[in-house]
Amino acid sequence: MASTTESMSRLLKLAHKFNCFYLSGLQKGDCRPFVVEGQQVGLVRPDVAAQLARFPEVFLVHSDVVELNPAFRDYNERSAKVDAVLRRFRTDGAFIALKGWREECYEVRAAFSKCPLLKMDRSATCLFGIRQYGVDINGYVLCPERGMCVWLQKRAASKQTWPGKLDNMVGGGLSVGFGILETALKEAAEEASIPRSILDQKLTPAGSVSFFFESERGLFPNTEFVYDLELPLDFVPNNSDGEVESFELLPAKEALDKIFAPDFKTTSCPVVLDFLIRHGFVSPDSEPEFPQLIELLHVPLQSLYNRTQKSRRLENGDISSN
Amino acid sequence: MASTTESMSRLLKLAHKFNCFYLSGLQKGDCRPFVVEGQQVGLVRPDVAAQLARFPEVFLVHSDVVELNPAFRDYNERSAKVDAVLRRFRTDGAFIALKGWREECYEVRAAFSKCPLLKMDRSATCLFGIRQYGVDINGYVLCPERGMCVWLQKRAASKQTWPGKLDNMVGGGLSVGFGILETALKEAAEEASIPRSILDQKLTPAGSVSFFFESERGLFPNTEFVYDLELPLDFVPNNSDGEVESFELLPAKEALDKIFAPDFKTTSCPVVLDFLIRHGFVSPDSEPEFPQLIELLHVPLQSLYNRTQKSRRLENGDISSN
């Protein structure tokens, strides 16, 4: 039996908020698997499926699945065909999500360790429920007076998503052609001007968080690779790419309070929460729903999409389009 | 599509080993939910169900569910009735698991944050697939020459489970009447004679791991609350309760190699692995299946048992025993 919202701890309520799709939309079952080369890579909402059905030479919209035309031969052909449709949607104004078009692509894969099947502009991935991967750096200071303090950023008012919201010190998506550590180093330089000498000495991978969020833009099954970075007491981050309005150093306990505020970017809460848990600021003795909370910081995104076209053929005898 | 065993990284293979029930047995579906007061609290294998059916005044063994007699009024009555049956099984020699009878009970709950419904000897919980909770302490040293080093223990040859195997420095189950931190402090004193002054200053909660293991003894859905403890360079743990044969200090990288050895207690691997991930010794750039690995360190045990007697009544109209 699921706990009712009323009886939950406020941390568990927050974990339900950033997993709103995992805990409700997914169960409703009104999204269809998005299948490429016989492998499920995403989920498509009914409103998106209706638009995709306008391009039957690219998307085969069946009653129970949306399939990328299996006649496309390879990564490049798939990527080009999808891109052409997405640019049509962008011109039409069919989806809010595409207002954030980036000319920056994410890989589409059946699982993180599998070969990419195509690439897609990052703004469009939420229309198909494609798993997104990002990198986040928890910048912290061991302050003699205030104890552990955490650097947070306030996003620029001009950002396409979550403008003006509070966020982790440094974060960025994993684009085509960039490694994980490489992305962390690039973002640390661009967003916070952190010298390479500090990064080389102190940047430490510390795991990952996974959650499944839904907004009016679409579906966000996100995995964030997290890094911890101890910074010198006198270091002050300084933005160099115009994406950050300001930085703020807060004692860890105050950072914990901040993530409940409406001006904190919802999809960055898991990263801060994971950091505070790993460093002892949320303990199982003080948080009655600790195991549930940890589960909701690591939802099983890699095993969520396990439908294969093969099993569908076996189940249904054949594939009929609607 | 699941990766084949051959193509997996060795860390992912290990994660499959300590999740052998989660990844195979659970899917087979030959275990029946164990229901108490309308709430699923565990799973019962066919061999166990057959034995439970000998005591129909205590266990109602239906074709699709095993139910504790709902006529039992409260925690005490349920605990006493189950205990009486288990002591009969113990005398009979019906189950290997009960050779490890402890006279130490674990709570049985629908979820960690829910009220206990009954208590049961810890040796018997694996017969019912009851979620077990434990506490583990990662003792480490920041060595000037060798970098981060980790203390491991070799279990005493006389231990009822996993005798002579390598294990975390300190670990223990969460028994009835003991808090999480309280258990950590007790076990640190008993198993490794760690002075209270060090624990008060340095013991830090650092999250939890969850996995679902199966052995010939039964089913183990385990959540371990993990603590990190930085120890002084000159501190040497010393066992005081006869449960540990020896302790060994290893560089973190060697500890990573140790967990692949057959003489490492399988169900302690997740704790060491989580520690090494959190401290940067396994990174997403070096481990291609990092997201899958993290998922398998945090399988969703709290949401696994979600069958309620109410939904069963609605589905089937009524409850019929077989």
Boltz contact constraints between the chains, C-beta under 6 A:
constraints:
  - contact:
      token1: [A, 1]
      token2: [B, 308]
      max_distance: 6.0
  - contact:
      token1: [A, 112]
      token2: [B, 291]
      max_distance: 6.0
  - contact:
      token1: [A, 113]
      token2: [B, 288]
      max_distance: 6.0
  - contact:
      token1: [A, 113]
      token2: [B, 289]
      max_distance: 6.0
  - contact:
      token1: [A, 179]
      token2: [B, 285]
      max_distance: 6.0
  - contact:
      token1: [A, 180]
      token2: [B, 284]
      max_distance: 6.0
  - contact:
      token1: [A, 180]
      token2: [B, 285]
      max_distance: 6.0
  - contact:
      token1: [A, 181]
      token2: [B, 285]
      max_distance: 6.0
  - contact:
      token1: [A, 204]
      token2: [B, 280]
      max_distance: 6.0
  - contact:
      token1: [A, 205]
      token2: [B, 280]
      max_distance: 6.0
  - contact:
      token1: [A, 205]
      token2: [B, 283]
      max_distance: 6.0
  - contact:
      token1: [A, 206]
      token2: [B, 278]
      max_distance: 6.0
  - contact:
      token1: [A, 207]
      token2: [B, 277]
      max_distance: 6.0
  - contact:
      token1: [A, 207]
      token2: [B, 278]
      max_distance: 6.0
  - contact:
      token1: [A, 208]
      token2: [B, 294]
      max_distance: 6.0
  - contact:
      token1: [A, 223]
      token2: [B, 291]
      max_distance: 6.0
  - contact:
      token1: [A, 225]
      token2: [B, 284]
      max_distance: 6.0
  - contact:
      token1: [A, 277]
      token2: [B, 207]
      max_distance: 6.0
  - contact:
      token1: [A, 278]
      token2: [B, 206]
      max_distance: 6.0
  - contact:
      token1: [A, 278]
      token2: [B, 207]
      max_distance: 6.0
  - contact:
      token1: [A, 278]
      token2: [B, 278]
      max_distance: 6.0
  - contact:
      token1: [A, 280]
      token2: [B, 204]
      max_distance: 6.0
  - contact:
      token1: [A, 280]
      token2: [B, 205]
      max_distance: 6.0
  - contact:
      token1: [A, 283]
      token2: [B, 205]
      max_distance: 6.0
  - contact:
      token1: [A, 284]
      token2: [B, 180]
      max_distance: 6.0
  - contact:
      token1: [A, 284]
      token2: [B, 225]
      max_distance: 6.0
  - contact:
      token1: [A, 285]
      token2: [B, 179]
      max_distance: 6.0
  - contact:
      token1: [A, 285]
      token2: [B, 180]
      max_distance: 6.0
  - contact:
      token1: [A, 285]
      token2: [B, 181]
      max_distance: 6.0
  - contact:
      token1: [A, 288]
      token2: [B, 113]
      max_distance: 6.0
  - contact:
      token1: [A, 289]
      token2: [B, 113]
      max_distance: 6.0
  - contact:
      token1: [A, 291]
      token2: [B, 112]
      max_distance: 6.0
  - contact:
      token1: [A, 291]
      token2: [B, 223]
      max_distance: 6.0
  - contact:
      token1: [A, 291]
      token2: [B, 302]
      max_distance: 6.0
  - contact:
      token1: [A, 292]
      token2: [B, 302]
      max_distance: 6.0
  - contact:
      token1: [A, 294]
      token2: [B, 208]
      max_distance: 6.0
  - contact:
      token1: [A, 294]
      token2: [B, 298]
      max_distance: 6.0
  - contact:
      token1: [A, 295]
      token2: [B, 300]
      max_distance: 6.0
  - contact:
      token1: [A, 295]
      token2: [B, 302]
      max_distance: 6.0
  - contact:
      token1: [A, 298]
      token2: [B, 294]
      max_distance: 6.0
  - contact:
      token1: [A, 298]
      token2: [B, 298]
      max_distance: 6.0
  - contact:
      token1: [A, 300]
      token2: [B, 295]
      max_distance: 6.0
  - contact:
      token1: [A, 302]
      token2: [B, 291]
      max_distance: 6.0
  - contact:
      token1: [A, 302]
      token2: [B, 292]
      max_distance: 6.0
  - contact:
      token1: [A, 302]
      token2: [B, 295]
      max_distance: 6.0
  - contact:
      token1: [A, 308]
      token2: [B, 1]
      max_distance: 6.0
